Amino acid sequence: MPTPEDTLEALVDRALEDLPQRRAPAALEMRINREIRRRAALPWWHRSFAQWSLPARAAFIAACVGVITLTMTGTVGSRDAHYAHLLGTWALDGKQAALSLLASADGAAALFARLVPGEWLRVGLGLGVVLYVVLFGLGAAAYRTLYLEPHNGR
């Protein structure tokens, strides 16, 4: 049996559906159309990653994987020769500064890997993931509480 609230809701829905649609103000319509044209004219790399072409997304992901691989494996082998090969097109002064910076970062990463036990790294990474998930959940709960209006009286 329908409740009085359900009956009232159905009555209001029917009354609102019978109203004519209102047009947007001309100034608002012009601004919206101008923004749509502006976004359509943007080059592909200024758009959302989801709107990139499949080859561009694949190339970007491959480049990211390559950078991560170089970063993770950069501590193995002759460091200066490895970095000198990577930075071979730079000017001599810039190359020396970059090599020095990369060698310092490489040494710091190697020292960190020797000093910190692997178990601590795994626990820290796991704790970071848990805290990130908790933060995401709290943000979603705050958004639902502060910005979303209740639906059907809930």
N, CA, C and O atoms as a GROMACS GRO file, in nm:
protein
  616
    1MET      N    1   0.085  -0.119   0.000
    1MET     CA    2   0.000   0.000   0.000
    1MET      C    3   0.089   0.124   0.000
    1MET      O    4   0.177   0.136   0.085
    2PRO      N    5   0.066   0.216  -0.094
    2PRO     CA    6   0.152   0.335  -0.101
    2PRO      C    7   0.131   0.426   0.020
    2PRO      O    8   0.020   0.442   0.070
    3THR      N    9   0.240   0.484   0.064
    3THR     CA   10   0.233   0.577   0.176
    3THR      C   11   0.190   0.714   0.124
    3THR      O   12   0.198   0.739   0.003
    4PRO      N   13   0.145   0.801   0.212
    4PRO     CA   14   0.105   0.935   0.169
    4PRO      C   15   0.221   1.010   0.102
    4PRO      O   16   0.199   1.090   0.010
    5GLU      N   17   0.345   0.986   0.148
    5GLU     CA   18   0.460   1.052   0.086
    5GLU      C   19   0.478   1.006  -0.058
    5GLU      O   20   0.508   1.087  -0.146
    6ASP      N   21   0.459   0.874  -0.084
    6ASP     CA   22   0.472   0.822  -0.220
    6ASP      C   23   0.366   0.882  -0.312
    6ASP      O   24   0.394   0.916  -0.427
    7THR      N   25   0.243   0.893  -0.261
    7THR     CA   26   0.135   0.950  -0.340
    7THR      C   27   0.164   1.097  -0.372
    7THR      O   28   0.144   1.141  -0.485
    8LEU      N   29   0.211   1.170  -0.272
    8LEU     CA   30   0.244   1.311  -0.293
    8LEU      C   31   0.359   1.324  -0.393
    8LEU      O   32   0.356   1.412  -0.480
    9GLU      N   33   0.459   1.238  -0.382
    9GLU     CA   34   0.572   1.243  -0.474
    9GLU      C   35   0.526   1.216  -0.617
    9GLU      O   36   0.569   1.286  -0.709
   10ALA      N   37   0.441   1.119  -0.638
   10ALA     CA   38   0.390   1.089  -0.772
   10ALA      C   39   0.310   1.208  -0.827
   10ALA      O   40   0.321   1.241  -0.945
   11LEU      N   41   0.229   1.270  -0.742
   11LEU     CA   42   0.150   1.385  -0.784
   11LEU      C   43   0.241   1.502  -0.824
   11LEU      O   44   0.216   1.567  -0.926
   12VAL      N   45   0.345   1.529  -0.746
   12VAL     CA   46   0.438   1.638  -0.778
   12VAL      C   47   0.515   1.606  -0.906
   12VAL      O   48   0.536   1.694  -0.989
   13ASP      N   49   0.558   1.480  -0.923
   13ASP     CA   50   0.628   1.439  -1.046
   13ASP      C   51   0.542   1.464  -1.169
   13ASP      O   52   0.591   1.518  -1.269
   14ARG      N   53   0.414   1.425  -1.163
   14ARG     CA   54   0.325   1.447  -1.278
   14ARG      C   55   0.306   1.596  -1.305
   14ARG      O   56   0.304   1.638  -1.421
   15ALA      N   57   0.293   1.676  -1.199
   15ALA     CA   58   0.274   1.820  -1.217
   15ALA      C   59   0.399   1.884  -1.279
   15ALA      O   60   0.387   1.972  -1.364
   16LEU      N   61   0.517   1.840  -1.237
   16LEU     CA   62   0.640   1.897  -1.292
   16LEU      C   63   0.665   1.853  -1.435
   16LEU      O   64   0.720   1.929  -1.515
   17GLU      N   65   0.625   1.731  -1.470
   17GLU     CA   66   0.642   1.683  -1.607
   17GLU      C   67   0.553   1.760  -1.704
   17GLU      O   68   0.586   1.772  -1.822
   18ASP      N   69   0.439   1.813  -1.656
   18ASP     CA   70   0.347   1.887  -1.741
   18ASP      C   71   0.395   2.030  -1.768
   18ASP      O   72   0.345   2.096  -1.860
   19LEU      N   73   0.492   2.078  -1.690
   19LEU     CA   74   0.542   2.215  -1.711
   19LEU      C   75   0.626   2.222  -1.837
   19LEU      O   76   0.694   2.126  -1.871
   20PRO      N   77   0.621   2.334  -1.908
   20PRO     CA   78   0.704   2.348  -2.029
   20PRO      C   79   0.852   2.363  -1.989
   20PRO      O   80   0.885   2.414  -1.882
   21GLN      N   81   0.939   2.317  -2.079
   21GLN     CA   82   1.082   2.330  -2.055
   21GLN      C   83   1.123   2.476  -2.070
   21GLN      O   84   1.075   2.544  -2.161
   22ARG      N   85   1.210   2.524  -1.984
   22ARG     CA   86   1.258   2.662  -1.992
   22ARG      C   87   1.389   2.666  -2.068
   22ARG      O   88   1.472   2.575  -2.056
   23ARG      N   89   1.408   2.770  -2.145
   23ARG     CA   90   1.534   2.788  -2.218
   23ARG      C   91   1.636   2.855  -2.125
   23ARG      O   92   1.601   2.933  -2.036
   24ALA      N   93   1.760   2.823  -2.150
   24ALA     CA   94   1.868   2.888  -2.076
   24ALA      C   95   1.881   3.032  -2.124
   24ALA      O   96   1.848   3.061  -2.239
   25PRO      N   97   1.927   3.120  -2.039
   25PRO     CA   98   1.950   3.258  -2.084
   25PRO      C   99   2.050   3.259  -2.199
   25PRO      O  100   2.140   3.175  -2.206
   26ALA      N  101   2.034   3.356  -2.289
   26ALA     CA  102   2.119   3.362  -2.409
   26ALA      C  103   2.267   3.375  -2.373
   26ALA      O  104   2.352   3.313  -2.438
   27ALA      N  105   2.299   3.455  -2.271
   27ALA     CA  106   2.439   3.473  -2.232
   27ALA      C  107   2.499   3.341  -2.182
   27ALA      O  108   2.613   3.309  -2.214
   28LEU      N  109   2.422   3.266  -2.105
   28LEU     CA  110   2.469   3.137  -2.055
   28LEU      C  111   2.488   3.040  -2.170
   28LEU      O  112   2.587   2.966  -2.175
   29GLU      N  113   2.395   3.039  -2.262
   29GLU     CA  114   2.403   2.950  -2.378
   29GLU      C  115   2.527   2.982  -2.461
   29GLU      O  116   2.596   2.891  -2.508
   30MET      N  117   2.555   3.111  -2.480
   30MET     CA  118   2.674   3.151  -2.558
   30MET      C  119   2.802   3.108  -2.487
   30MET      O  120   2.895   3.059  -2.551
   31ARG      N  121   2.808   3.127  -2.354
   31ARG     CA  122   2.928   3.088  -2.280
   31ARG      C  123   2.950   2.937  -2.286
   31ARG      O  124   3.064   2.892  -2.300
   32ILE      N  125   2.844   2.861  -2.276
   32ILE     CA  126   2.857   2.715  -2.282
   32ILE      C  127   2.904   2.671  -2.420
   32ILE      O  128   2.994   2.588  -2.430
   33ASN      N  129   2.844   2.726  -2.524
   33ASN     CA  130   2.886   2.690  -2.661
   33ASN      C  131   3.031   2.731  -2.688
   33ASN      O  132   3.105   2.658  -2.753
   34ARG      N  133   3.072   2.849  -2.637
   34ARG     CA  134   3.210   2.893  -2.654
   34ARG      C  135   3.306   2.798  -2.582
   34ARG      O  136   3.412   2.766  -2.636
   35GLU      N  137   3.271   2.754  -2.462
   35GLU     CA  138   3.357   2.661  -2.388
   35GLU      C  139   3.365   2.525  -2.457
   35GLU      O  140   3.471   2.463  -2.459
   36ILE      N  141   3.254   2.479  -2.512
   36ILE     CA  142   3.256   2.352  -2.586
   36ILE      C  143   3.347   2.362  -2.707
   36ILE      O  144   3.424   2.270  -2.734
   37ARG      N  145   3.340   2.474  -2.781
   37ARG     CA  146   3.428   2.494  -2.897
   37ARG      C  147   3.574   2.505  -2.854
   37ARG      O  148   3.663   2.452  -2.920
   38ARG      N  149   3.600   2.574  -2.741
   38ARG     CA  150   3.737   2.589  -2.692
   38ARG      C  151   3.796   2.452  -2.657
   38ARG      O  152   3.910   2.423  -2.692
   39ARG      N  153   3.718   2.370  -2.587
   39ARG     CA  154   3.769   2.238  -2.548
   39ARG      C  155   3.788   2.148  -2.669
   39ARG      O  156   3.882   2.068  -2.672
   40ALA      N  157   3.703   2.160  -2.770
   40ALA     CA  158   3.717   2.078  -2.890
   40ALA      C  159   3.842   2.118  -2.968
   40ALA      O  160   3.899   2.036  -3.039
   41ALA      N  161   3.885   2.245  -2.957
   41ALA     CA  162   4.001   2.292  -3.031
   41ALA      C  163   4.133   2.262  -2.960
   41ALA      O  164   4.240   2.285  -3.017
   42LEU      N  165   4.128   2.212  -2.836
   42LEU     CA  166   4.251   2.183  -2.763
   42LEU      C  167   4.330   2.073  -2.833
   42LEU      O  168   4.271   1.981  -2.889
   43PRO      N  169   4.464   2.081  -2.830
   43PRO     CA  170   4.543   1.971  -2.884
   43PRO      C  171   4.524   1.847  -2.797
   43PRO      O  172   4.486   1.857  -2.681
   44TRP      N  173   4.551   1.731  -2.854
   44TRP     CA  174   4.521   1.605  -2.784
   44TRP      C  175   4.595   1.593  -2.652
   44TRP      O  176   4.541   1.533  -2.559
   45TRP      N  177   4.716   1.647  -2.640
   45TRP     CA  178   4.791   1.630  -2.516
   45TRP      C  179   4.742   1.722  -2.405
   45TRP      O  180   4.785   1.707  -2.291
   46HIS      N  181   4.654   1.816  -2.434
   46HIS     CA  182   4.595   1.902  -2.331
   46HIS      C  183   4.461   1.847  -2.282
   46HIS      O  184   4.403   1.900  -2.188
   47ARG      N  185   4.415   1.742  -2.344
   47ARG     CA  186   4.286   1.684  -2.304
   47ARG      C  187   4.308   1.579  -2.196
   47ARG      O  188   4.421   1.548  -2.159
   48SER      N  189   4.198   1.526  -2.148
   48SER     CA  190   4.202   1.420  -2.048
   48SER      C  191   4.274   1.297  -2.106
   48SER      O  192   4.263   1.269  -2.225
   49PHE      N  193   4.345   1.225  -2.020
   49PHE     CA  194   4.418   1.106  -2.064
   49PHE      C  195   4.323   1.006  -2.130
   49PHE      O  196   4.362   0.937  -2.224
   50ALA      N  197   4.200   0.997  -2.082
   50ALA     CA  198   4.102   0.903  -2.138
   50ALA      C  199   4.064   0.941  -2.282
   50ALA      O  200   4.015   0.856  -2.356
   51GLN      N  201   4.084   1.066  -2.321
   51GLN     CA  202   4.049   1.110  -2.456
   51GLN      C  203   4.167   1.100  -2.553
   51GLN      O  204   4.150   1.126  -2.672
   52TRP      N  205   4.284   1.061  -2.505
   52TRP     CA  206   4.398   1.043  -2.594
   52TRP      C  207   4.372   0.923  -2.682
   52TRP      O  208   4.293   0.835  -2.648
   53SER      N  209   4.438   0.919  -2.798
   53SER     CA  210   4.425   0.802  -2.884
   53SER      C  211   4.494   0.683  -2.818
   53SER      O  212   4.581   0.700  -2.733
   54LEU      N  213   4.454   0.565  -2.859
   54LEU     CA  214   4.512   0.444  -2.799
   54LEU      C  215   4.663   0.436  -2.819
   54LEU      O  216   4.733   0.400  -2.724
   55PRO      N  217   4.718   0.467  -2.939
   55PRO     CA  218   4.864   0.463  -2.952
   55PRO      C  219   4.935   0.564  -2.861
   55PRO      O  220   5.042   0.535  -2.807
   56ALA      N  221   4.876   0.683  -2.844
   56ALA     CA  222   4.938   0.783  -2.757
   56ALA      C  223   4.937   0.736  -2.611
   56ALA      O  224   5.036   0.753  -2.540
   57ARG      N  225   4.827   0.678  -2.567
   57ARG     CA  226   4.822   0.626  -2.430
   57ARG      C  227   4.921   0.513  -2.411
   57ARG      O  228   4.990   0.507  -2.308
   58ALA      N  229   4.930   0.423  -2.510
   58ALA     CA  230   5.024   0.310  -2.500
   58ALA      C  231   5.168   0.361  -2.497
   58ALA      O  232   5.249   0.310  -2.420
   59ALA      N  233   5.200   0.461  -2.580
   59ALA     CA  234   5.336   0.516  -2.580
   59ALA      C  235   5.368   0.584  -2.447
   59ALA      O  236   5.479   0.570  -2.396
   60PHE      N  237   5.271   0.656  -2.391
   60PHE     CA  238   5.293   0.722  -2.262
   60PHE      C  239   5.316   0.619  -2.152
   60PHE      O  240   5.407   0.635  -2.070
   61ILE      N  241   5.236   0.515  -2.150
   61ILE     CA  242   5.253   0.410  -2.049
   61ILE      C  243   5.387   0.340  -2.068
   61ILE      O  244   5.455   0.310  -1.969
   62ALA      N  245   5.426   0.312  -2.192
   62ALA     CA  246   5.555   0.249  -2.218
   62ALA      C  247   5.669   0.340  -2.171
   62ALA      O  248   5.766   0.292  -2.112
   63ALA      N  249   5.658   0.470  -2.196
   63ALA     CA  250   5.762   0.563  -2.151
   63ALA      C  251   5.770   0.566  -1.999
   63ALA      O  252   5.879   0.569  -1.943
   64CYS      N  253   5.656   0.564  -1.932
   64CYS     CA  254   5.654   0.561  -1.785
   64CYS      C  255   5.719   0.433  -1.733
   64CYS      O  256   5.798   0.437  -1.639
   65VAL      N  257   5.686   0.321  -1.794
   65VAL     CA  258   5.747   0.194  -1.753
   65VAL      C  259   5.898   0.199  -1.777
   65VAL      O  260   5.975   0.150  -1.695
   66GLY      N  261   5.940   0.257  -1.889
   66GLY     CA  262   6.083   0.270  -1.916
   66GLY      C  263   6.154   0.355  -1.813
   66GLY      O  264   6.262   0.319  -1.768
   67VAL      N  265   6.094   0.468  -1.776
   67VAL     CA  266   6.155   0.555  -1.675
   67VAL      C  267   6.162   0.483  -1.541
   67VAL      O  268   6.263   0.492  -1.472
   68ILE      N  269   6.057   0.412  -1.505
   68ILE     CA  270   6.057   0.338  -1.379
   68ILE      C  271   6.164   0.229  -1.382
   68ILE      O  272   6.236   0.209  -1.284
   69THR      N  273   6.175   0.159  -1.495
   69THR     CA  274   6.275   0.054  -1.507
   69THR      C  275   6.416   0.112  -1.496
   69THR      O  276   6.500   0.057  -1.424
   70LEU      N  277   6.441   0.223  -1.566
   70LEU     CA  278   6.573   0.286  -1.556
   70LEU      C  279   6.602   0.332  -1.413
   70LEU      O  280   6.715   0.321  -1.366
   71THR      N  281   6.500   0.383  -1.346
   71THR     CA  282   6.518   0.428  -1.209
   71THR      C  283   6.548   0.312  -1.116
   71THR      O  284   6.636   0.321  -1.031
   72MET      N  285   6.475   0.203  -1.132
   72MET     CA  286   6.492   0.089  -1.043
   72MET      C  287   6.621   0.012  -1.070
   72MET      O  288   6.680  -0.044  -0.977
   73THR      N  289   6.665   0.006  -1.194
   73THR     CA  290   6.785  -0.071  -1.226
   73THR      C  291   6.908   0.016  -1.240
   73THR      O  292   7.014  -0.035  -1.275
   74GLY      N  293   6.897   0.144  -1.216
   74GLY     CA  294   7.010   0.234  -1.232
   74GLY      C  295   7.121   0.212  -1.132
   74GLY      O  296   7.232   0.263  -1.152
   75THR      N  297   7.097   0.137  -1.024
   75THR     CA  298   7.198   0.115  -0.922
   75THR      C  299   7.293   0.002  -0.959
   75THR      O  300   7.390  -0.022  -0.887
   76VAL      N  301   7.268  -0.069  -1.069
   76VAL     CA  302   7.349  -0.183  -1.107
   76VAL      C  303   7.450  -0.140  -1.214
   76VAL      O  304   7.415  -0.064  -1.304
   77GLY      N  305   7.573  -0.188  -1.204
   77GLY     CA  306   7.671  -0.164  -1.309
   77GLY      C  307   7.747  -0.036  -1.291
   77GLY      O  308   7.743   0.026  -1.184
   78SER      N  309   7.817   0.003  -1.393
   78SER     CA  310   7.898   0.124  -1.391
   78SER      C  311   7.805   0.244  -1.399
   78SER      O  312   7.749   0.273  -1.505
   79ARG      N  313   7.791   0.313  -1.288
   79ARG     CA  314   7.693   0.422  -1.280
   79ARG      C  315   7.727   0.536  -1.374
   79ARG      O  316   7.642   0.580  -1.452
   80ASP      N  317   7.849   0.585  -1.368
   80ASP     CA  318   7.883   0.702  -1.448
   80ASP      C  319   7.873   0.672  -1.597
   80ASP      O  320   7.826   0.756  -1.674
   81ALA      N  321   7.916   0.554  -1.640
   81ALA     CA  322   7.908   0.520  -1.781
   81ALA      C  323   7.762   0.507  -1.824
   81ALA      O  324   7.724   0.549  -1.933
   82HIS      N  325   7.681   0.448  -1.736
   82HIS     CA  326   7.539   0.432  -1.766
   82HIS      C  327   7.472   0.569  -1.783
   82HIS      O  328   7.401   0.592  -1.881
   83TYR      N  329   7.496   0.659  -1.687
   83TYR     CA  330   7.432   0.790  -1.694
   83TYR      C  331   7.494   0.875  -1.806
   83TYR      O  332   7.423   0.954  -1.869
   84ALA      N  333   7.623   0.860  -1.830
   84ALA     CA  334   7.686   0.935  -1.938
   84ALA      C  335   7.626   0.896  -2.071
   84ALA      O  336   7.607   0.981  -2.158
   85HIS      N  337   7.595   0.768  -2.089
   85HIS     CA  338   7.531   0.723  -2.212
   85HIS      C  339   7.392   0.784  -2.226
   85HIS      O  340   7.353   0.828  -2.334
   86LEU      N  341   7.316   0.785  -2.115
   86LEU     CA  342   7.180   0.841  -2.118
   86LEU      C  343   7.181   0.990  -2.147
   86LEU      O  344   7.092   1.041  -2.215
   87LEU      N  345   7.280   1.059  -2.097
   87LEU     CA  346   7.282   1.205  -2.108
   87LEU      C  347   7.384   1.254  -2.210
   87LEU      O  348   7.432   1.367  -2.201
   88GLY      N  349   7.417   1.170  -2.308
   88GLY     CA  350   7.523   1.200  -2.402
   88GLY      C  351   7.502   1.324  -2.485
   88GLY      O  352   7.600   1.380  -2.534
   89THR      N  353   7.381   1.369  -2.504
   89THR     CA  354   7.357   1.486  -2.591
   89THR      C  355   7.364   1.618  -2.518
   89THR      O  356   7.355   1.723  -2.581
   90TRP      N  357   7.382   1.616  -2.387
   90TRP     CA  358   7.386   1.741  -2.310
   90TRP      C  359   7.520   1.810  -2.327
   90TRP      O  360   7.619   1.747  -2.363
   91ALA      N  361   7.522   1.937  -2.302
   91ALA     CA  362   7.648   2.012  -2.301
   91ALA      C  363   7.735   1.961  -2.187
   91ALA      O  364   7.683   1.904  -2.091
   92LEU      N  365   7.865   1.980  -2.196
   92LEU     CA  366   7.958   1.923  -2.100
   92LEU      C  367   7.928   1.968  -1.957
   92LEU      O  368   7.924   1.886  -1.866
   93ASP      N  369   7.906   2.098  -1.936
   93ASP     CA  370   7.877   2.147  -1.801
   93ASP      C  371   7.747   2.088  -1.748
   93ASP      O  372   7.742   2.041  -1.635
   94GLY      N  373   7.644   2.090  -1.830
   94GLY     CA  374   7.516   2.034  -1.789
   94GLY      C  375   7.527   1.884  -1.764
   94GLY      O  376   7.464   1.831  -1.672
   95LYS      N  377   7.607   1.816  -1.846
   95LYS     CA  378   7.624   1.672  -1.830
   95LYS      C  379   7.693   1.641  -1.698
   95LYS      O  380   7.652   1.549  -1.626
   96GLN      N  381   7.796   1.716  -1.666
   96GLN     CA  382   7.868   1.690  -1.541
   96GLN      C  383   7.777   1.715  -1.420
   96GLN      O  384   7.778   1.638  -1.324
   97ALA      N  385   7.699   1.822  -1.426
   97ALA     CA  386   7.608   1.852  -1.315
   97ALA      C  387   7.502   1.744  -1.303
   97ALA      O  388   7.469   1.699  -1.193
   98ALA      N  389   7.448   1.702  -1.417
   98ALA     CA  390   7.345   1.598  -1.414
   98ALA      C  391   7.403   1.466  -1.367
   98ALA      O  392   7.340   1.395  -1.288
   99LEU      N  393   7.523   1.431  -1.414
   99LEU     CA  394   7.587   1.306  -1.369
   99LEU      C  395   7.612   1.309  -1.220
   99LEU      O  396   7.590   1.210  -1.150
  100SER      N  397   7.657   1.423  -1.171
  100SER     CA  398   7.682   1.436  -1.027
  100SER      C  399   7.552   1.420  -0.948
  100SER      O  400   7.548   1.352  -0.846
  101LEU      N  401   7.447   1.484  -0.997
  101LEU     CA  402   7.317   1.474  -0.929
  101LEU      C  403   7.265   1.330  -0.932
  101LEU      O  404   7.219   1.279  -0.830
  102LEU      N  405   7.270   1.266  -1.048
  102LEU     CA  406   7.222   1.128  -1.059
  102LEU      C  407   7.307   1.033  -0.977
  102LEU      O  408   7.253   0.941  -0.914
  103ALA      N  409   7.439   1.053  -0.975
  103ALA     CA  410   7.526   0.967  -0.895
  103ALA      C  411   7.496   0.984  -0.747
  103ALA      O  412   7.497   0.887  -0.672
  104SER      N  413   7.470   1.107  -0.703
  104SER     CA  414   7.435   1.131  -0.563
  104SER      C  415   7.303   1.064  -0.527
  104SER      O  416   7.292   1.000  -0.422
  105ALA      N  417   7.204   1.079  -0.614
  105ALA     CA  418   7.075   1.015  -0.588
  105ALA      C  419   7.089   0.864  -0.589
  105ALA      O  420   7.026   0.795  -0.509
  106ASP      N  421   7.170   0.813  -0.680
  106ASP     CA  422   7.194   0.670  -0.688
  106ASP      C  423   7.261   0.618  -0.561
  106ASP      O  424   7.223   0.514  -0.507
  107GLY      N  425   7.361   0.692  -0.514
  107GLY     CA  426   7.430   0.654  -0.390
  107GLY      C  427   7.336   0.659  -0.271
  107GLY      O  428   7.341   0.571  -0.184
  108ALA      N  429   7.252   0.761  -0.265
  108ALA     CA  430   7.156   0.771  -0.154
  108ALA      C  431   7.058   0.655  -0.158
  108ALA      O  432   7.023   0.599  -0.053
  109ALA      N  433   7.012   0.617  -0.277
  109ALA     CA  434   6.919   0.504  -0.288
  109ALA      C  435   6.987   0.374  -0.249
  109ALA      O  436   6.927   0.291  -0.181
  110ALA      N  437   7.112   0.356  -0.290
  110ALA     CA  438   7.186   0.234  -0.252
  110ALA      C  439   7.208   0.229  -0.102
  110ALA      O  440   7.192   0.124  -0.041
  111LEU      N  441   7.244   0.342  -0.041
  111LEU     CA  442   7.264   0.347   0.104
  111LEU      C  443   7.133   0.317   0.176
  111LEU      O  444   7.132   0.242   0.274
  112PHE      N  445   7.024   0.374   0.128
  112PHE     CA  446   6.893   0.350   0.189
  112PHE      C  447   6.857   0.201   0.180
  112PHE      O  448   6.807   0.143   0.276
  113ALA      N  449   6.884   0.139   0.064
  113ALA     CA  450   6.852  -0.003   0.046
  113ALA      C  451   6.937  -0.090   0.138
  113ALA      O  452   6.890  -0.194   0.184
  114ARG      N  453   7.062  -0.049   0.168
  114ARG     CA  454   7.147  -0.128   0.258
  114ARG      C  455   7.107  -0.110   0.403
  114ARG      O  456   7.113  -0.205   0.481
  115LEU      N  457   7.065   0.010   0.441
  115LEU     CA  458   7.038   0.040   0.582
  115LEU      C  459   6.900  -0.005   0.629
  115LEU      O  460   6.884  -0.045   0.744
  116VAL      N  461   6.802   0.003   0.542
  116VAL     CA  462   6.664  -0.028   0.581
  116VAL      C  463   6.632  -0.173   0.544
  116VAL      O  464   6.644  -0.212   0.428
  117PRO      N  465   6.592  -0.253   0.643
  117PRO     CA  466   6.558  -0.392   0.612
  117PRO      C  467   6.438  -0.401   0.516
  117PRO      O  468   6.349  -0.316   0.518
  118GLY      N  469   6.438  -0.504   0.434
  118GLY     CA  470   6.331  -0.522   0.336
  118GLY      C  471   6.195  -0.536   0.400
  118GLY      O  472   6.095  -0.490   0.346
  119GLU      N  473   6.191  -0.600   0.517
  119GLU     CA  474   6.063  -0.618   0.586
  119GLU      C  475   6.003  -0.483   0.623
  119GLU      O  476   5.881  -0.465   0.613
  120TRP      N  477   6.085  -0.389   0.665
  120TRP     CA  478   6.036  -0.255   0.699
  120TRP      C  479   5.978  -0.187   0.577
  120TRP      O  480   5.875  -0.120   0.586
  121LEU      N  481   6.044  -0.204   0.463
  121LEU     CA  482   5.992  -0.144   0.340
  121LEU      C  483   5.857  -0.202   0.303
  121LEU      O  484   5.766  -0.128   0.265
  122ARG      N  485   5.843  -0.334   0.314
  122ARG     CA  486   5.713  -0.396   0.281
  122ARG      C  487   5.605  -0.352   0.378
  122ARG      O  488   5.493  -0.323   0.336
  123VAL      N  489   5.636  -0.347   0.508
  123VAL     CA  490   5.537  -0.302   0.607
  123VAL      C  491   5.501  -0.155   0.582
  123VAL      O  492   5.384  -0.118   0.588
  124GLY      N  493   5.602  -0.072   0.554
  124GLY     CA  494   5.575   0.069   0.528
  124GLY      C  495   5.490   0.088   0.404
  124GLY      O  496   5.399   0.171   0.403
  125LEU      N  497   5.520   0.013   0.299
  125LEU     CA  498   5.440   0.022   0.177
  125LEU      C  499   5.296  -0.024   0.203
  125LEU      O  500   5.201   0.040   0.158
  126GLY      N  501   5.281  -0.134   0.276
  126GLY     CA  502   5.146  -0.182   0.310
  126GLY      C  503   5.070  -0.081   0.394
  126GLY      O  504   4.952  -0.056   0.370
  127LEU      N  505   5.137  -0.023   0.492
  127LEU     CA  506   5.074   0.078   0.576
  127LEU      C  507   5.034   0.201   0.494
  127LEU      O  508   4.927   0.258   0.514
  128GLY      N  509   5.120   0.240   0.402
  128GLY     CA  510   5.088   0.352   0.314
  128GLY      C  511   4.964   0.325   0.230
  128GLY      O  512   4.880   0.413   0.214
  129VAL      N  513   4.953   0.204   0.176
  129VAL     CA  514   4.835   0.167   0.096
  129VAL      C  515   4.710   0.170   0.182
  129VAL      O  516   4.607   0.222   0.140
  130VAL      N  517   4.718   0.114   0.304
  130VAL     CA  518   4.602   0.114   0.394
  130VAL      C  519   4.561   0.256   0.428
  130VAL      O  520   4.442   0.289   0.425
  131LEU      N  521   4.657   0.341   0.461
  131LEU     CA  522   4.624   0.480   0.495
  131LEU      C  523   4.565   0.555   0.376
  131LEU      O  524   4.475   0.637   0.392
  132TYR      N  525   4.615   0.526   0.256
  132TYR     CA  526   4.559   0.589   0.136
  132TYR      C  527   4.413   0.547   0.117
  132TYR      O  528   4.329   0.631   0.087
  133VAL      N  529   4.384   0.419   0.134
  133VAL     CA  530   4.246   0.370   0.118
  133VAL      C  531   4.156   0.433   0.224
  133VAL      O  532   4.043   0.472   0.194
  134VAL      N  533   4.205   0.443   0.348
  134VAL     CA  534   4.126   0.506   0.455
  134VAL      C  535   4.100   0.653   0.422
  134VAL      O  536   3.989   0.702   0.439
  135LEU      N  537   4.203   0.723   0.374
  135LEU     CA  538   4.185   0.864   0.338
  135LEU      C  539   4.085   0.879   0.224
  135LEU      O  540   4.001   0.969   0.227
  136PHE      N  541   4.092   0.791   0.125
  136PHE     CA  542   3.996   0.795   0.015
  136PHE      C  543   3.855   0.771   0.067
  136PHE      O  544   3.761   0.841   0.027
  137GLY      N  545   3.838   0.674   0.155
  137GLY     CA  546   3.706   0.645   0.212
  137GLY      C  547   3.652   0.762   0.292
  137GLY      O  548   3.534   0.795   0.283
  138LEU      N  549   3.738   0.825   0.371
  138LEU     CA  550   3.694   0.941   0.448
  138LEU      C  551   3.655   1.057   0.357
  138LEU      O  552   3.558   1.127   0.383
  139GLY      N  553   3.732   1.076   0.250
  139GLY     CA  554   3.697   1.182   0.154
  139GLY      C  555   3.564   1.155   0.088
  139GLY      O  556   3.483   1.247   0.071
  140ALA      N  557   3.539   1.028   0.048
  140ALA     CA  558   3.411   0.994  -0.014
  140ALA      C  559   3.296   1.013   0.085
  140ALA      O  560   3.190   1.063   0.047
  141ALA      N  561   3.317   0.973   0.210
  141ALA     CA  562   3.212   0.990   0.311
  141ALA      C  563   3.184   1.138   0.336
  141ALA      O  564   3.068   1.178   0.349
  142ALA      N  565   3.289   1.219   0.342
  142ALA     CA  566   3.270   1.363   0.364
  142ALA      C  567   3.196   1.425   0.246
  142ALA      O  568   3.109   1.509   0.265
  143TYR      N  569   3.230   1.383   0.124
  143TYR     CA  570   3.162   1.436   0.006
  143TYR      C  571   3.015   1.401   0.009
  143TYR      O  572   2.929   1.486  -0.015
  144ARG      N  573   2.985   1.273   0.038
  144ARG     CA  574   2.844   1.231   0.044
  144ARG      C  575   2.769   1.308   0.151
  144ARG      O  576   2.654   1.347   0.131
  145THR      N  577   2.833   1.330   0.265
  145THR     CA  578   2.766   1.399   0.375
  145THR      C  579   2.745   1.547   0.346
  145THR      O  580   2.639   1.602   0.376
  146LEU      N  581   2.845   1.612   0.287
  146LEU     CA  582   2.839   1.757   0.272
  146LEU      C  583   2.774   1.805   0.143
  146LEU      O  584   2.711   1.911   0.142
  147TYR      N  585   2.788   1.727   0.034
  147TYR     CA  586   2.747   1.781  -0.096
  147TYR      C  587   2.630   1.709  -0.162
  147TYR      O  588   2.560   1.770  -0.242
  148LEU      N  589   2.606   1.584  -0.131
  148LEU     CA  590   2.497   1.513  -0.197
  148LEU      C  591   2.369   1.528  -0.116
  148LEU      O  592   2.369   1.514   0.006
  149GLU      N  593   2.262   1.556  -0.186
  149GLU     CA  594   2.134   1.571  -0.119
  149GLU      C  595   2.069   1.434  -0.104
  149GLU      O  596   2.087   1.347  -0.190
  150PRO      N  597   1.995   1.414   0.004
  150PRO     CA  598   1.930   1.283   0.023
  150PRO      C  599   1.828   1.257  -0.088
  150PRO      O  600   1.763   1.349  -0.136
  151HIS      N  601   1.816   1.131  -0.126
  151HIS     CA  602   1.724   1.090  -0.232
  151HIS      C  603   1.608   1.014  -0.169
  151HIS      O  604   1.630   0.920  -0.094
  152ASN      N  605   1.486   1.055  -0.200
  152ASN     CA  606   1.364   0.992  -0.147
  152ASN      C  607   1.362   0.993   0.006
  152ASN      O  608   1.318   0.896   0.068
  153GLY      N  609   1.410   1.100   0.066
  153GLY     CA  610   1.400   1.113   0.211
  153GLY      C  611   1.502   1.033   0.287
  153GLY      O  612   1.496   1.027   0.409
  154ARG      N  613   1.598   0.970   0.217
  154ARG     CA  614   1.699   0.893   0.290
  154ARG      C  615   1.815   0.980   0.326
  154ARG      O  616   1.911   0.933   0.388
   0.00000   0.00000   0.00000
